Amino acid sequence: MALEFEHIGPAPVSPLATEHMVRMRDGVRLATDVYLPEGLDGTTEAVLVRLPYDKCGDYCFMPRLAPLFTAEGYAFVVQDVRGKFRSEGDDIPFVNEVLDGHDTLDWIVGTPWSNGRVGMFGDSYYGYTQWACVASGHPALRAICPRCTGAEVVDLPRPDSDEVPLMLMASYLAEHWVGRDAYEFEIDWSPRPLLDVFEPIWEALGGRSKGFDLSYPHPVPLRRFPLGHPFDARPVPTLQIMGWFDNIAPWQWDDHERLAQRPDWSRVEYLHIDAVDHEIYHHADTPITVATDHDVNPAALEALLPRYVSPALEFFDVFLRESRPAESLPKVRWRPVHGDWKSAETWPPPGAVERTLYLGDGGVLADQAPEQASEVSWTHDPDDLVPSRVDNRSHSSSSTPTSGPTRSAPT
């Protein structure tokens, strides 16, 4: 049976933006949209987003976000990374982001509207591109706001490791990095071995994922950071925007734990932790209905966007524009699943205690260990896998009905 898929090319450039083809050091040109504040007279700070999901498309809603930044007086710059949508070059993830990010920052500070100060914002892969720019050491970068991401997000096991490779990365590379455009399709997970799952997909699409072939079944070591790891670079004020239900949260928590051990970085790292998942769905809105689903309801999206960008705008006011003192921001701000926002100067917050819970009879968690140890065993059958409870690995409420399809998850 032929694979049914939807081919999604680049969306039209927003009438609010001016598109530029920005030349990198090797001659490759990257498509870059610039949104300027209305009536700008002189120079201003810029907020840069570098992403592989179409700078003009509905998925990451950059044309909708732009007015929220320009209304505050910032230039908003959005770029398709190398090899994706309108940008030239090879579609290989991760390996070109440091140098391309540096050259893009160079281009920004050379424009007549730039005052030489740049901040960055974005989720997932376009949170990773922020860390790549930090690793480049460019002096124009003054603040970053990586959301639901990590400096080494979903890193693959080393060749000498006994770790099991995550199929999360395999499916991501197979879905999002096949040529320049995007595709939507249902994956048939029944073929064995699992690596064969993607062969009929690529045959139907007429191309392969270079990133997948470099990673599976035996990963080729990739130089993600050719100029050195970002944590070894000049510390840049960082707002870690995190979600309790984010499926790649372990990588961001690992970043925090590593930065906490570096005094220069720890002084400029801030945490913003909310009861959301990778796709910005809040626990308070579950079960998701048409009224609250920003993927299918424009009104729900319009209500979400100000909440989505407000932490970054507040952070940029302090560290990019320097219009407020750093002391006006709490080092840590978090919201529990049930409750209001809280703040502290450290994480864990003062008064936090560690609890050890034990699994008792009937699957109940208890503070005390059971008197008698028990054991549960099962047999793994690759031909009869345990099904997932959700359709979208990045959408914690995707098991609830909506009026339309859920989006594929960026990483």
Beta strands, then each sheet from edge to edge (+ up, - down):
strand 1: 5-8
strand 2: 18-23
strand 3: 29-35
strand 4: 44-51
strand 5: 75-80
strand 6: 114-123
strand 7: 141-147
strand 8: 182-185
strand 9: 238-243
strand 10: 269-274
strand 11: 332-334
strand 12: 342-344
strand 13: 358-359
strand 14: 365-366
sheet 1: 1+ 8-
sheet 2: 2+ 3- 5+ 4+ 6+ 7+
sheet 3: 9+ 10+ 11+ 12-
sheet 4: 13+ 14-
end
